[in-house]
Amino acid sequence: MEFLGLDGSFVAFLAYVVAFGLAGVVCLVSIPKAASISDADTRRGLISLLVLCGGWAMVHVGFLVAPTRELQTGFYVAGLAVGFAATGAWLYFCSAYTGRTLHRNPYFRWIAVGVYVGVIALKFSNPLHGLYFSTTMASMPFTHLAIHHGTLHWVAMGLAYALATVGYFMLLERFLAVGEDTRPLTLLVGLTGLPLAVDVLGRLSPRLLDMTYEPLGVAAFAVGVLYLYFEEFRAVQIAGSSEDPVIVLDVDGVVREYNRAAADLFPDLASGIGTPLREVVPSVQEVIAGENDILTIRREDGIAHYRITRTQMGTGDAPAGSMLTIEDVTAAEESRRALEREKERLDRFASVVAHDLRNPLNVADGRLDLAVESLEHDGYSGDGGHPETAEHLDAIDDALERMEALIDDLLTLARQGQDLDEIESVSIGSFAEDCWGTVDGPAATLVSADDPTIRADPERLRQLLENLFRNAIEHGGEDVTITVGSLDGDAGFYVEDDGPGIPAADRTDVFEAGMTTNPDGTGFGLAIVEEIADAHGWDVSATAADDGGARFEIRV
C-alpha cells in the first residue's frame, strides 16, 4: 500500500488502529469486572454496552485495515448496525442504574426494536436508494475509504444522539440526588459524549477521519468507572435509589456517600465525606451500635422517629461497606407507643381485677358460707319454713359465681394483648380431645373428624378451643355433639355443633365483648376466641353447619 512509504501518513494510520484496537480490548476485558455489579439490570446493561462498543471499535479497526474497498464498505455498514444498537444498550444501562423501569416496559422495548429494525433496514438498503451514504477514496490524513453521509444518516444520527442525551439526563439527575462529591463520575460520563466534538472536527478538518469516535469515550468511561471509581459508582447508585435518607459507609464506618434526603435530615453530612460516621452523626452511630433500631429526633414541628436499617454491601469474602436506610416511622412508632401505654393500662386493670375485686368477692363468698352455716346451726333451712331466705341465699351465691366468671373472663380478655409464647406444631384433633377433658359437659360428645397440624401457641389455643366448647354446650344443650376438623386445602380448622345455630343476622355480632343470649353467660367467651385468633394472625368467622348448627371457622 502506497501510504507505507509516507511516515506521517503511516503514523496517523497506526494511531487510529491502535486507538480503536485498544478501545475494543479495554471494553471487552472490562466485562468480568462489570459482571461483579450486584444489580442484575445494571450489570446486564453495562455488559451489553461494553460488548457492543468493544465490537464497534473492532469493526472500526477492520474498516481501517481491510485491503479492498468492498470489505471496507462491509465493515462500515456493520459498524452502523453495532453502533446504533449500542445506543439502546446505553439507554438500558442508564435506566437501570438510576432505578427507573423504562428498560423493563414492554411497550418501550417493542418501540426500540421497531426503530432499530427500521433504521438498520435503511442502512443495509443503501445500495438501492443511496440516501444513507456514498464512498470515495481519500488520501488525508492517510489513504482510506471516505464516507459521504446522506440525509438518512443525519436523521439516524440525530435520533441516536437525542436518545443518548436522555441517558445523560438520567445519570445527571441521579448525581444531583446524592452528595456533592460526584464530579469524578460526572466527568467520566462526560467522556462518553466527548467524541461528539471529535466527530464534528472530523467533518470539518481533512486531518481527521470523518467517522464515529464513541467507542473511545465508552472505553475511557469503562476504565474510570470500573477500575478507578467503582465504589463511588456503586455508592451513588445505592444512595440515589431511595427517597428515604440513605448514608453509605465503607467497611471502617467512614461516610462514603449520602443522598439529598439524608443531607436535609443531617446537615453535618455536607462536610462529612471521608469522615467516620461517629464524628459526623453520633446519634446514628449510637443506634446502629445498639439494640434499638429507632432514632428519635426533636424537630421544629415536633418529635420524629426513624427506623435505621443497615444493609451489608458486597459479599462475605469481599465486604464493601454498608448502606443505612433511614425510614420515617413516626406515625407507626407513635401508634406502637400508644399501644404500649394501652397495654400497661390493661395490665393495671388486670391487676385491679385480680386483687382489688377478687379479694372482696372472696370475702363475700366466705361470708355467705358462714351465713348459711349460721342459719343451719339455728335450725333454719329452705325446707323448714324459710324458702324465701334460702332463695335469696341461692341468688346471692349465683350472683357471686357469675361475678367470679366475669372476673376470670375479663382477666383472660385483658391478657390476650400480650405477646404469644413459644409457637409449635399442634395436632388439632388430639389436642382438642385433651382440652375436652377440662370442659364441664358430661352429656356432650366431641368428635374429631381428622387431625390437621397447625402452628400455634398451645396455651392460647387451649383457651380458644375451651371457649368454643363451652359456647356450644351453653347454646346447643347439654347433649350437644361437637365436631372438630380441618378446612379444605389445609386452610385451617373448624369447630361446629348440632345445636340450634346462630341466626344469620347475629353472626357478625357474636364476637363483641358482652354479647350473649344466655342469661347465665358473661358474653366474653367468643370475644376471647377472636382475640386469640388475631394474636396468631388468623381469621375467625361464624357460619352455619350443614345440619343447621353453629360452625366457627378459623383460617390460619
GUKE-655463 format. One record per residue (C-alpha): residue in one letter; z, y, x. Coordinates in steps of 0.02 Angstrom, whole numbers, padded with zeros to 5 digits, always signed. Example, Ala and Ser with C-alpha at 12.3 -4.5 7.8 and 13.67 -1.06 7.14 Angstrom:
// GUKE-655463
a+00390-00225+00615;s+00357-00053+00684;
//
This chain:
// GUKE-655463
m+00000+00000+00000;e-00051+00169+00067;f+00118+00254+00047;l+00197+00138+00176;g+00122+00243+00311;l+00196+00402+00244;d+00377+00421+00299;g+00427+00549+00166;s+00348+00450+00026;f+00425+00289+00086;v+00597+00365+00095;a+00579+00432-00082;f+00516+00263-00143;l+00657+00172-00056;a+00786+00293-00127;y+00727+00259-00305;v+00726+00071-00282;v+00898+00069-00202;a+00972+00189-00330;f+00913+00092-00482;g+00943-00076-00399;l+01120-00026-00354;a+01149+00041-00529;g+01092-00125-00602;v+01204-00225-00486;v+01355-00114-00522;c+01332-00133-00710;l+01314-00322-00700;v+01457-00355-00579;s+01571-00245-00686;i+01555-00363-00833;p+01701-00477-00780;k+01813-00325-00767;a+01759-00265-00939;a+01799-00439-01006;s+01984-00404-00971;i+01991-00269-01106;s+02109-00333-01240;d+02025-00256-01392;a+01886-00375-01441;d+01767-00247-01516;t+01787-00125-01371;r+01762-00268-01249;r+01606-00327-01340;g+01532-00151-01348;l+01561-00110-01165;i+01495-00278-01104;s+01339-00255-01210;l+01316-00081-01138;l+01334-00145-00960;v+01214-00291-00989;l+01081-00181-01067;c+01096-00038-00941;g+01101-00161-00796;g+00943-00242-00864;w+00868-00070-00894;a+00898-00022-00712;m+00821-00185-00651;v+00669-00157-00761;h+00651+00014-00677;v+00652-00074-00509;g+00517-00190-00572;f+00417-00041-00632;l+00429+00037-00458;v+00385-00116-00355;a+00258-00202-00468;p+00094-00223-00372;t-00025-00192-00516;r-00046-00059-00648;e-00037-00188-00787;l+00131-00254-00725;q+00199-00078-00706;t+00148-00040-00885;g+00231-00200-00944;f+00393-00157-00855;y+00389+00018-00929;v+00369-00049-01107;a+00509-00174-01076;g+00617-00030-01017;l+00581+00063-01179;a+00646-00084-01280;v+00801-00114-01174;g+00842+00071-01160;f+00836+00102-01347;a+00947-00050-01375;a+01072+00025-01252;t+01091+00172-01372;g+01154+00052-01505;a+01275-00028-01382;w+01341+00144-01334;l+01375+00189-01516;y+01457+00019-01545;f+01571+00046-01395;c+01617+00225-01444;s+01657+00174-01623;a+01765+00027-01568;y+01855+00122-01429;t+01902+00264-01545;g+01969+00149-01680;r+01830+00178-01805;t+01745+00044-01910;l+01567+00109-01910;h+01512-00033-01796;r+01578-00159-01924;n+01497-00081-02076;p+01356-00198-02134;y+01262-00050-02208;f+01254+00042-02042;r+01213-00119-01949;w+01061-00152-02057;i+01003+00028-02038;a+01022+00013-01849;v+00920-00147-01846;g+00786-00071-01956;v+00772+00086-01849;y+00766-00017-01689;v+00630-00134-01754;g+00528+00015-01817;v+00540+00110-01652;i+00501-00044-01548;a+00351-00083-01657;l+00283+00091-01622;k+00313+00070-01436;f+00233-00101-01423;s+00084-00050-01530;n+00043+00097-01417;p-00121+00015-01358;l-00181+00029-01539;h-00136+00210-01576;g-00099+00289-01406;l+00029+00405-01483;y+00176+00347-01380;f+00117+00363-01201;s-00032+00360-01085;t-00039+00323-00898;t-00122+00388-00741;m-00091+00360-00557;a+00005+00497-00464;s+00043+00524-00280;m+00200+00631-00287;p+00334+00600-00231;f+00250+00433-00191;t+00109+00334-00265;h+00163+00273-00436;l+00108+00250-00615;a+00137+00416-00702;i+00185+00409-00886;h+00122+00546-01003;h+00230+00546-01158;g+00157+00570-01330;t+00229+00637-01492;l+00310+00473-01545;h+00404+00463-01380;w+00484+00632-01407;v+00533+00586-01585;a+00613+00424-01525;m+00693+00511-01376;g+00765+00647-01489;l+00837+00513-01605;a+00913+00418-01458;y+00996+00573-01386;a+01058+00628-01558;l+01140+00457-01582;a+01212+00461-01406;t+01285+00633-01443;v+01376+00560-01594;g+01459+00439-01474;y+01509+00581-01358;f+01593+00673-01500;m+01689+00515-01548;l+01757+00499-01372;l+01797+00683-01351;e+01890+00684-01516;r+01994+00537-01456;f+02032+00625-01291;l+02087+00781-01384;a+02204+00675-01493;v+02308+00621-01344;g+02393+00709-01199;e+02321+00844-01091;d+02276+00743-00937;t+02112+00664-00998;r+01999+00767-00884;p+01952+00621-00770;l+01895+00517-00919;t+01804+00666-00995;l+01713+00690-00830;l+01666+00505-00823;v+01596+00512-00999;g+01500+00667-00948;l+01419+00568-00807;t+01329+00461-00936;g+01243+00618-01001;l+01209+00697-00832;p+01046+00602-00807;l+00976+00703-00952;a+00967+00851-00833;v+00875+00744-00706;d+00758+00688-00845;v+00715+00870-00879;l+00691+00908-00694;g+00578+00756-00678;r+00474+00827-00818;l+00462+00997-00733;s+00451+00952-00549;p+00325+00835-00464;r+00457+00793-00334;l+00550+00686-00462;l+00480+00544-00563;d+00465+00579-00748;m+00571+00431-00806;t+00741+00397-00885;y+00891+00403-00767;e+01026+00349-00890;p+01067+00184-00801;l+01130+00286-00654;g+01253+00379-00764;v+01314+00220-00850;a+01342+00138-00680;a+01447+00286-00623;f+01543+00278-00788;a+01574+00091-00766;v+01642+00112-00589;g+01754+00256-00639;v+01823+00181-00799;l+01843+00001-00744;y+01898+00023-00565;l+01970+00198-00541;y+02045+00248-00708;f+02060+00083-00801;e+02242+00106-00851;e+02209+00283-00912;f+02058+00219-01007;r+02164+00088-01093;a+02313+00203-01121;v+02206+00337-01206;q+02134+00208-01324;i+02305+00143-01371;a+02387+00314-01387;g+02248+00384-01494;s+02234+00233-01609;s+02383+00280-01716;e+02426+00429-01824;d+02609+00394-01786;p+02682+00464-01625;v+02639+00349-01478;i+02703+00351-01299;v+02627+00237-01167;l+02736+00183-01021;d+02695+00090-00862;v+02794-00060-00801;d+02925+00055-00723;g+02955+00153-00883;v+02856+00304-00824;v+02762+00404-00956;r+02576+00371-00935;e+02505+00442-01096;y+02551+00505-01270;n+02462+00571-01422;r+02471+00737-01512;a+02593+00673-01642;a+02714+00622-01504;a+02696+00792-01419;d+02735+00880-01584;l+02892+00774-01606;f+02947+00782-01423;p+02882+00945-01344;d+02951+00895-01172;l+02813+00766-01159;a+02691+00907-01119;s+02754+00906-00940;g+02812+00726-00938;i+02660+00630-00874;g+02713+00534-00719;t+02899+00557-00757;p+03020+00418-00810;l+03049+00416-00997;r+03238+00428-00973;e+03214+00601-00897;v+03085+00664-01023;v+03155+00599-01188;p+03326+00522-01155;s+03357+00488-01341;v+03205+00373-01350;q+03258+00283-01191;e+03430+00252-01267;v+03354+00174-01422;i+03236+00055-01333;a+03375+00005-01213;g+03497-00031-01355;e+03502-00150-01502;n+03469-00022-01639;d+03284+00025-01657;i+03316+00181-01763;l+03312+00354-01686;t+03394+00493-01788;i+03336+00672-01757;r+03404+00830-01836;r+03258+00941-01884;e+03248+01111-01967;d+03208+01029-02133;g+03347+00901-02119;i+03385+00736-02036;a+03240+00617-01999;h+03245+00435-01949;y+03114+00349-01841;r+03090+00165-01803;i+03034+00136-01623;t+02929-00020-01593;r+02894-00073-01415;t+02736-00173-01383;q+02702-00251-01214;m+02529-00223-01140;g+02438-00340-01026;t+02481-00523-01003;g+02637-00611-00947;d+02564-00638-00774;a+02495-00462-00762;p+02602-00341-00864;a+02526-00169-00885;g+02670-00075-00964;s+02715-00047-01145;m+02673+00059-01296;l+02807+00143-01402;t+02756+00172-01582;i+02872+00293-01672;e+02862+00274-01860;d+02943+00394-01982;v+03056+00286-02091;t+03165+00424-02159;a+03142+00375-02342;a+03167+00190-02307;e+03317+00221-02194;e+03400+00335-02320;s+03372+00203-02454;r+03444+00070-02340;r+03597+00176-02304;a+03617+00214-02489;l+03612+00026-02522;e+03741+00001-02386;r+03853+00128-02470;e+03823+00044-02637;k+03866-00123-02561;e+04027-00051-02492;r+04070+00015-02666;l+04034-00157-02739;d+04143-00237-02606;r+04283-00117-02651;f+04254-00154-02834;a+04261-00341-02800;s+04423-00315-02705;v+04497-00220-02852;v+04440-00354-02972;a+04505-00493-02861;h+04676-00417-02834;d+04720-00271-02948;l+04652-00353-03106;r+04684-00536-03070;n+04866-00507-03022;p+04919-00428-03188;l+04812-00558-03277;n+04909-00696-03190;v+05071-00609-03239;a+05014-00601-03420;d+04962-00784-03417;g+05129-00833-03343;r+05224-00728-03470;l+05125-00811-03610;d+05176-00983-03547;l+05359-00926-03539;a+05347-00856-03715;v+05279-01020-03783;e+05414-01118-03692;s+05549-00999-03757;l+05488-01015-03935;e+05479-01202-03922;h+05653-01203-03848;d+05714-01103-04000;g+05635-01227-04117;y+05482-01126-04166;s+05311-01211-04174;g+05148-01196-04264;d+05192-01348-04369;g+05368-01285-04404;g+05329-01144-04518;h+05263-01014-04395;p+05074-01042-04400;e+05037-00856-04381;t+05140-00847-04221;a+05050-00997-04150;e+04883-00924-04200;h+04925-00760-04112;l+04979-00852-03957;d+04819-00956-03957;a+04716-00797-03975;i+04807-00717-03828;d+04777-00874-03725;d+04590-00872-03769;a+04578-00687-03726;l+04661-00715-03558;e+04544-00859-03519;r+04395-00752-03566;m+04459-00611-03456;e+04476-00734-03312;a+04300-00797-03341;l+04237-00618-03344;i+04326-00581-03181;d+04252-00736-03099;d+04076-00690-03157;l+04096-00509-03105;l+04151-00563-02932;t+04005-00682-02918;l+03882-00550-02976;a+03952-00418-02857;r+03939-00536-02708;q+03757-00582-02739;g+03705-00424-02644;q+03772-00498-02483;d+03652-00575-02358;l+03606-00757-02377;d+03696-00880-02266;e+03606-01018-02174;i+03440-01068-02253;e+03397-01253-02251;s+03288-01382-02338;v+03362-01441-02503;s+03301-01583-02614;i+03318-01510-02789;g+03335-01674-02885;s+03478-01749-02784;f+03558-01579-02758;a+03558-01546-02947;e+03645-01711-02978;d+03779-01661-02852;c+03802-01493-02940;w+03810-01581-03109;g+03975-01659-03060;t+04062-01489-03064;v+03996-01440-03237;d+04105-01471-03390;g+03985-01563-03505;p+04037-01744-03531;a+03919-01770-03676;a+03771-01685-03596;t+03639-01775-03493;l+03549-01723-03333;v+03376-01794-03296;s+03288-01769-03128;a+03101-01778-03160;d+03064-01779-02973;d+03142-01723-02810;p+03047-01574-02734;t+03109-01493-02574;i+03133-01306-02554;r+03211-01189-02426;a+03370-01109-02491;d+03550-01058-02459;p+03639-01214-02528;e+03793-01120-02589;r+03691-00990-02684;l+03576-01124-02753;r+03728-01218-02817;q+03785-01062-02911;l+03611-01040-02985;l+03600-01220-03048;e+03777-01224-03114;n+03748-01065-03214;l+03587-01134-03288;f+03675-01296-03333;r+03820-01205-03417;n+03698-01093-03509;a+03607-01246-03577;i+03769-01327-03634;e+03832-01166-03716;h+03672-01136-03813;g+03598-01310-03829;g+03752-01405-03886;e+03873-01524-03801;d+03749-01670-03809;v+03603-01571-03738;t+03483-01655-03615;i+03440-01550-03463;t+03288-01588-03354;v+03258-01527-03176;g+03085-01546-03096;s+02951-01464-02990;l+02819-01340-03046;d+02637-01382-03021;g+02572-01359-02844;d+02746-01356-02765;a+02764-01178-02828;g+02950-01201-02863;f+03058-01292-02990;y+03114-01280-03170;v+03270-01314-03273;e+03242-01348-03459;d+03339-01417-03606;d+03303-01489-03778;g+03408-01362-03870;p+03351-01228-03994;g+03267-01124-03858;i+03256-00936-03834;p+03160-00826-03957;a+03004-00754-03875;a+03064-00575-03906;d+03226-00606-03810;r+03157-00693-03655;t+03145-00536-03552;d+03319-00477-03602;v+03419-00634-03566;f+03440-00586-03382;e+03526-00421-03421;a+03709-00417-03373;g+03821-00436-03526;m+03680-00503-03636;t+03742-00654-03735;t+03732-00729-03910;n+03885-00838-03881;p+04046-00751-03934;d+04139-00851-03802;g+04014-00812-03663;t+04025-00674-03533;g+03840-00630-03529;f+03836-00634-03339;g+03775-00811-03306;l+03588-00777-03312;a+03610-00609-03226;i+03688-00706-03082;v+03540-00826-03085;e+03418-00681-03069;e+03518-00600-02927;i+03520-00764-02830;a+03333-00787-02856;d+03299-00608-02798;a+03406-00635-02643;h+03292-00781-02596;g+03134-00685-02638;w+03099-00797-02788;d+03040-00753-02963;v+03134-00822-03114;s+03070-00817-03292;a+03121-00886-03461;t+02997-00977-03570;a+02990-01122-03693;a+02995-01307-03652;d+02865-01423-03728;d+02992-01481-03860;g+03045-01303-03901;g+03200-01294-03792;a+03239-01163-03661;r+03147-01176-03496;f+03183-01074-03339;e+03050-01073-03203;i+03097-01024-03026;r+02944-00988-02919;v+02980-00989-02732;
//
